[in-house]
Amino acid sequence: MNQLARRLGLFDATMIVMGGIIGSGIFINPYIVARQLHTPWLILAAWGLGGWIALSGGFIWAELAARRPLLGGQYAYLREAYHPAVAFMYGWTLLAVIQTGGMAAVAVTFARYFLEITHLPVADVVLAILTLINCIGVRAGTTAQNILMATKIGAIAALVVCGLVFSASPQESVSAPALSWKAAGAALTPIAFSYGGWQTASFMTAELRDPRRDLTRGLLIGVLGVVVLYLSVNFVYLRVLGTEGLAATTTPASTAMQVAIGSKGASLTAVAIAISTLGFLSQGMLTAPRVYFAMAEDRLFFRSVGIVSERTKAPVVAIALQGVLASIIALSGRYDQILSYVTSSDFIFFGLTAASLFVFRKRERGESPGYVVPGHPWTTLLFVIASALIVAGTVYSHPKESLIGWMILASGVPVYLFWRTAGQ
């Protein structure tokens, strides 16, 4: 079996968790929420609820990491709890659409804002650079990720401070439409996606020096840190723009900063979004290839994807595969359509992974992994229900896209059968 190098600690795990969550969503999605929820307290409560759901997931993944500190993280939890076929379909969907399409979309977003700042087109160039950095080794990839994440936190903090110091609260109208269940669901969906991504830190389990301790703590610290940042940013949006102003713009970060500090606000926002999206790309290039590597180790994918560089101890073929596919989709311009196909599929795996904790607890009754989910089974059950509701809401609002997404997921079945036969 190829051996990855255990070179990462608690700080690395925390930065990976936060880097997997914060992309461009917090700079854009709040206006969607404001169009559905028409009072400041409802908007902040919705972002708080989304943070609670993400933190609940962090608690669950923390116990899973303590019980199963295995290569591939979430992929391994699905394999050990259910069947290798379930894990393979997760990895297949991750490679075919979720991670690859997401990285392509974020790469183009980065390129757009980088072009605004420097007038240089760099979408595929940045993917190539990040691929090379991560092929140098896990320490190089993680160092780049840590620097970008720390810079990202600084940029978001600067936006918050500018909004608090240099602006006054606008006048708000007194009346607001009554809240409906449909509006609440429409608001929570973009919030749920803005908080997504913390689970990808589990992919790095095999390269953490003490995964039971560091991944568990990193998940909780990282998710909680993002909740604080997101609530702070939304408070500033509401303070600067008000609910009506936030709902009226499709670029809330840029609009808020222009109101706060004038024309320089647009440039500051462009820099912040460029840094944030670059950090998100760095995290994706670091984490996701470990799943494809685990699939190859299980003989369910090309054996070459399991190659580890003797010098750098990095899964270089898996990393290159991720970079090449993301670049192809970025060039094709079809990433937005592809991403719309996988919304419901993504949360099916969230629910299945959370439910795996019930399976492991039943098998290992009486054993203590060193960390347990507070409030289990109720908190775990609520997270599973929340995932199911998001899937149902997505199917209701986007039935065609959901059906295509499930077809992409189901296409992994014959591929799994082929690799299982070939690997025997």
C-alpha positions in Angstrom: 0.0 0.0 0.0 1.3 3.5 -0.9 2.0 5.6 2.1 1.1 9.3 2.4 3.1 11.4 4.8 1.6 12.4 8.2 2.8 16.0 8.3 -0.2 18.1 9.3 -1.4 19.3 12.7 -4.3 21.1 14.4 -3.7 24.5 12.8 -3.5 22.9 9.3 -6.8 21.0 10.0 -8.6 24.2 11.1 -7.4 26.2 8.1 -8.5 23.4 5.8 -12.0 23.3 7.4 -12.4 27.0 7.1 -11.0 27.1 3.6 -13.4 24.5 2.4 -16.4 26.6 3.5 -15.5 30.2 2.6 -15.5 30.7 -1.2 -17.5 33.4 -3.0 -21.0 32.6 -1.5 -20.8 34.9 1.5 -20.1 37.9 -0.9 -23.1 37.1 -3.1 -25.8 34.8 -1.5 -27.0 37.2 1.2 -29.1 39.2 -1.2 -31.1 36.0 -2.1 -31.8 35.5 1.6 -32.9 39.1 2.0 -35.4 38.8 -0.9 -37.1 36.0 1.0 -36.8 37.2 4.6 -37.7 40.8 5.0 -36.5 41.7 8.5 -33.0 41.9 9.9 -33.6 39.6 12.8 -35.1 36.9 10.5 -32.1 37.2 8.2 -29.6 36.9 11.0 -31.6 34.1 12.6 -31.6 32.2 9.3 -27.8 32.5 9.0 -27.5 31.5 12.6 -29.7 28.4 11.9 -27.5 27.5 9.0 -24.5 27.8 11.2 -26.1 25.6 13.8 -26.7 22.9 11.1 -23.1 23.2 9.9 -21.9 23.0 13.5 -24.1 19.9 14.1 -22.4 18.4 11.0 -19.0 19.3 12.4 -19.9 17.5 15.7 -21.0 14.4 13.7 -17.9 14.3 11.4 -15.7 14.8 14.5 -17.0 11.6 16.1 -16.8 9.8 12.7 -13.2 11.0 12.5 -12.5 9.7 16.0 -14.1 6.3 15.2 -12.7 5.8 11.7 -9.4 7.8 11.2 -9.1 6.3 7.7 -7.8 7.3 4.3 -10.4 9.3 2.4 -12.5 10.4 5.4 -16.1 10.6 4.3 -15.5 8.1 1.5 -14.2 5.7 4.1 -17.2 6.3 6.5 -19.6 5.4 3.7 -17.6 2.3 2.7 -17.3 1.0 6.3 -20.9 1.7 7.2 -22.8 0.6 4.1 -20.9 -0.9 1.1 -18.0 -0.1 -1.1 -20.5 0.7 -3.9 -22.0 3.6 -1.9 -18.6 5.0 -1.2 -17.6 4.6 -4.9 -20.7 6.5 -6.1 -19.8 9.3 -3.7 -16.3 9.5 -5.1 -17.6 9.2 -8.6 -20.0 12.0 -8.2 -17.3 14.1 -6.5 -15.0 13.7 -9.4 -17.5 13.9 -12.2 -19.5 16.9 -11.0 -19.4 18.1 -7.4 -15.8 19.0 -6.8 -14.6 19.4 -10.4 -17.6 21.5 -11.4 -17.3 23.6 -8.2 -13.6 24.2 -8.8 -14.2 25.2 -12.4 -16.9 27.7 -11.4 -14.8 29.2 -8.6 -11.8 29.4 -10.9 -13.8 31.5 -13.4 -15.1 33.7 -10.6 -11.5 34.2 -9.4 -10.4 35.0 -12.9 -13.2 37.6 -13.4 -12.2 39.5 -10.3 -8.5 39.1 -10.9 -9.0 40.5 -14.4 -10.8 43.4 -12.9 -7.8 44.1 -10.6 -4.9 43.3 -13.0 -6.4 43.0 -16.5 -4.8 39.5 -16.8 -6.9 36.4 -17.8 -5.8 33.5 -15.5 -8.6 30.9 -15.0 -6.7 27.8 -16.2 -3.3 29.2 -15.3 -4.3 29.4 -11.6 -5.5 25.8 -11.7 -2.2 24.7 -13.2 -0.2 26.5 -10.6 -2.2 25.1 -7.7 -1.8 21.6 -9.2 2.0 22.0 -9.4 2.2 23.3 -5.8 0.2 20.4 -4.4 2.3 17.9 -6.4 5.4 19.3 -4.6 4.0 17.8 -1.4 1.3 18.0 1.3 3.4 20.5 3.3 3.7 22.8 0.3 0.0 22.5 -0.5 -1.0 23.1 3.1 1.3 26.0 3.5 -0.2 27.7 0.5 -3.7 26.9 1.8 -2.8 28.3 5.3 -1.4 31.6 3.9 -4.5 32.1 1.7 -6.9 31.3 4.5 -5.2 33.7 6.9 -5.3 36.4 4.2 -8.9 35.6 3.5 -9.8 36.0 7.2 -8.0 39.4 7.2 -9.8 40.5 4.1 -13.2 39.6 5.5 -12.3 41.3 8.8 -11.3 44.4 6.9 -14.8 44.5 5.2 -16.5 44.1 8.5 -14.5 46.9 10.2 -15.0 49.3 7.2 -18.8 48.6 7.4 -18.9 49.2 11.1 -16.7 52.3 11.3 -17.5 54.2 8.1 -21.2 53.9 7.7 -24.5 54.8 9.3 -27.7 52.6 9.5 -30.2 53.4 6.7 -33.9 54.1 7.4 -36.1 51.0 7.0 -39.8 50.7 6.2 -41.9 49.4 9.1 -44.1 46.9 7.3 -42.8 43.6 5.9 -44.6 40.7 4.1 -45.6 37.7 6.2 -43.1 34.8 6.3 -44.1 31.6 4.4 -42.6 28.2 4.6 -41.7 28.4 0.9 -39.8 31.6 1.5 -38.0 30.1 4.5 -37.0 27.1 2.4 -35.8 29.3 -0.4 -33.7 31.4 2.0 -32.1 28.4 3.8 -31.0 26.6 0.6 -28.3 29.2 -0.4 -27.3 29.5 3.3 -26.8 25.7 3.5 -24.5 25.8 0.5 -22.6 28.8 1.8 -21.8 26.8 4.9 -20.9 23.6 3.0 -17.4 22.3 2.5 -16.2 21.6 6.0 -16.5 17.8 5.4 -13.7 17.8 2.9 -11.2 18.2 5.7 -11.9 14.6 6.5 -10.3 13.6 3.2 -6.9 14.5 4.7 -7.1 12.0 7.6 -4.2 9.9 6.4 -1.9 12.9 6.5 -2.7 14.3 9.9 -0.2 13.4 12.6 -3.0 12.7 15.2 -6.3 12.6 13.2 -8.4 11.6 16.2 -7.4 14.8 18.1 -6.6 17.3 15.3 -9.4 16.6 12.9 -12.0 16.5 15.7 -10.8 19.8 17.1 -10.2 21.3 13.7 -13.7 20.6 12.6 -15.3 22.3 15.6 -12.9 25.3 15.7 -13.1 25.8 12.0 -16.9 25.7 11.6 -17.4 27.9 14.7 -15.0 30.4 13.3 -16.9 30.6 10.0 -20.2 31.0 11.8 -18.8 34.0 13.6 -17.4 35.5 10.3 -20.7 34.9 8.4 -22.9 36.5 11.1 -20.5 39.5 11.3 -20.6 40.0 7.5 -24.4 39.8 7.3 -24.7 42.2 10.3 -22.6 44.7 8.3 -24.6 44.2 5.1 -27.8 44.9 7.1 -26.2 47.9 8.9 -24.9 49.5 5.8 -27.6 48.6 3.2 -30.7 47.7 5.3 -32.9 44.8 4.4 -34.4 46.6 1.4 -31.0 47.7 0.1 -29.6 44.2 0.5 -32.5 42.7 -1.4 -32.1 45.3 -4.2 -28.5 44.4 -5.1 -27.0 41.3 -6.6 -23.5 42.3 -5.4 -24.0 43.0 -1.7 -20.3 43.1 -0.7 -19.3 45.5 -3.4 -22.4 47.7 -2.8 -21.9 47.8 0.9 -18.3 48.8 0.7 -19.0 51.5 -1.9 -21.6 53.0 0.5 -19.1 52.7 3.4 -15.9 54.0 1.8 -16.8 55.2 -1.7 -15.4 54.1 -5.0 -12.5 52.3 -3.4 -15.0 49.9 -1.9 -15.4 48.1 -5.3 -11.7 47.5 -5.6 -11.4 46.3 -2.0 -14.2 43.9 -2.6 -12.7 42.6 -5.8 -9.4 41.9 -3.9 -11.3 40.1 -1.1 -13.3 37.9 -3.4 -10.2 37.1 -5.5 -8.3 36.0 -2.3 -11.3 34.1 -1.0 -11.9 32.2 -4.3 -8.2 31.4 -4.7 -8.1 30.0 -1.2 -11.1 27.9 -1.9 -9.4 26.5 -5.1 -6.3 25.8 -3.1 -8.3 23.8 -0.5 -10.1 21.8 -3.2 -6.9 20.9 -5.0 -5.4 19.8 -1.7 -8.3 17.7 -0.3 -10.4 16.0 -3.0 -7.6 14.1 -4.8 -7.2 12.0 -1.6 -10.7 10.5 -2.3 -9.7 9.4 -5.8 -6.4 8.0 -4.3 -8.5 6.0 -1.8 -10.6 4.7 -4.6 -7.5 3.5 -6.4 -6.2 1.9 -3.2 -9.5 0.0 -3.0 -8.9 -1.2 -6.6 -12.0 0.7 -7.7 -10.2 3.2 -10.0 -7.2 3.4 -12.3 -4.2 1.9 -10.4 -2.1 4.8 -11.6 -4.2 7.3 -9.5 -2.8 5.5 -6.5 0.8 6.5 -7.3 2.6 8.4 -4.6 5.7 10.3 -5.4 8.7 8.8 -3.6 10.2 12.2 -3.1 7.2 14.4 -2.1 4.9 11.7 -0.7 2.0 13.3 -2.6 -0.6 11.5 -4.7 0.6 13.3 -7.8 -1.6 11.5 -10.4 -4.8 12.0 -8.4 -3.9 15.7 -8.0 -3.1 16.1 -11.8 -6.4 14.4 -12.6 -8.3 16.9 -10.6 -6.5 19.8 -12.1 -7.0 18.7 -15.7 -10.7 17.9 -15.4 -11.4 21.2 -13.6 -9.5 23.1 -16.3 -11.5 21.3 -19.1 -14.8 22.2 -17.5 -13.7 25.8 -16.9 -12.8 26.1 -20.6 -16.1 24.5 -21.7 -18.2 27.1 -19.8 -20.7 24.5 -18.7 -19.9 24.5 -15.0 -23.0 26.4 -13.9 -25.3 23.9 -15.6 -23.3 21.0 -14.2 -23.4 22.3 -10.7 -27.2 22.6 -10.9 -27.4 18.9 -11.4 -25.8 17.8 -8.2 -27.5 19.8 -5.5 -29.8 17.0 -4.3 -27.2 14.3 -4.8 -24.7 16.2 -2.6 -27.1 16.3 0.3 -28.1 12.7 -0.1 -24.5 11.9 0.8 -24.5 14.3 3.7 -27.6 12.5 5.1 -26.1 9.1 4.5 -22.8 10.0 6.1 -24.4 11.4 9.2 -26.7 8.3 9.5 -23.6 6.1 9.4 -22.9 7.2 13.0 -26.0 5.2 14.0 -24.4 2.2 12.3 -21.0 2.5 13.9 -22.5 3.1 17.4 -24.6 0.0 17.1 -21.7 -2.1 16.0 -19.4 -0.7 18.7 -21.8 -0.4 21.6 -20.0 0.4 24.8 -16.8 1.5 23.1 -15.7 5.2 23.5 -13.8 6.8 20.6 -12.6 9.7 22.7 -15.2 12.1 21.4 -19.0 11.8 21.2 -21.6 14.0 19.5 -23.4 16.2 22.1 -27.2 15.4 22.2 -26.9 12.3 20.1 -29.2 10.7 18.8 -31.4 13.8 18.5 -28.8 16.2 17.1 -27.7 13.6 14.6 -31.3 12.8 13.6 -32.1 16.5 13.1 -29.1 16.9 10.8 -30.2 13.9 8.8 -33.7 15.4 8.6 -32.3 18.8 7.6 -30.4 17.1 4.8 -33.5 15.2 3.6 -35.5 18.5 3.6 -32.9 20.2 1.5 -33.0 17.3 -1.0 -36.8 17.5 -1.1 -36.8 21.2 -1.5 -34.3 21.0 -4.4 -36.3 18.3 -6.1 -39.5 20.4 -5.7 -38.0 23.6 -7.1 -35.6 22.0 -9.7 -37.1 18.6 -10.7 -35.4 18.4 -14.1 -31.9 19.3 -12.8 -32.3 16.9 -9.8 -33.3 14.0 -12.1 -30.2 14.6 -14.3 -28.1 14.7 -11.1 -29.4 11.4 -10.0 -28.8 10.0 -13.4 -25.1 11.1 -13.1 -25.0 9.5 -9.6 -26.6 6.3 -10.9 -24.1 6.1 -13.8 -21.6 5.2 -11.2 -23.2 1.8 -10.7 -22.0 0.2 -13.9 -18.6 1.9 -13.5 -18.3 0.4 -10.0 -19.2 -3.0 -11.3 -16.6 -2.7 -14.0 -13.8 -1.7 -11.6 -14.9 -4.3 -9.0 -14.5 -7.0 -11.7 -11.3 -5.5 -13.0 -9.8 -5.3 -9.6 -10.4 -8.9 -8.6 
